């Protein structure tokens, strides 16, 4: 197995070079990805989709934040984010509260844990996502694995997506404009079968 950790701007070139030289091909990316950390949707997720790469998502529960234990659900005692040195890695509070509220609401609707809801959301993304679980207890691992049979409705996914949405920024944001879409596709946008 070949490991590569280049800056993302070098990744397409590395992929092309490997293919051109007959080297081992990349099959996936290992990136932080969760309802809390979605900035990879700006470039890396679309690239993964275009190049047929899977995603290994580390910290799929955002260091336990998405389990709810740091927001009144369960025990935070001994949790990795309880350490004073880890406080700087805690997500912005307003963002985390909004996302936790959405996860909690879906959790209550389906009668499952918040961790299961957050992990199930990853399975519904546009590229194959394999979460790297960092369970420290057998009970956490069992709870995480139970997410495999949790199906979320379109409405529940929409709720989670809206609560955790990021600004894609330029150039993606410009393509949301009707004039740009129609110009880009030669006036055929409304007739494309996507």
Secondary structure, DSSP 8 states (H G I E B T S, - for coil): -------HHHHHHHHHHHHHHT-----EEEEE-SSS--GGGTTHHHHHHHTT-EEEEESTTTTTGGGTTTTTSS--TT-GGGSGGGGGGS--HHHHHHHHHHHHHHHHHHTS-HHHHHHHHHHTSSS-EEEE----SHHHHHHHHGGGG----HHHHHHHHHHH-----TTGGGGGSHHHHHHHTTT-GGG---
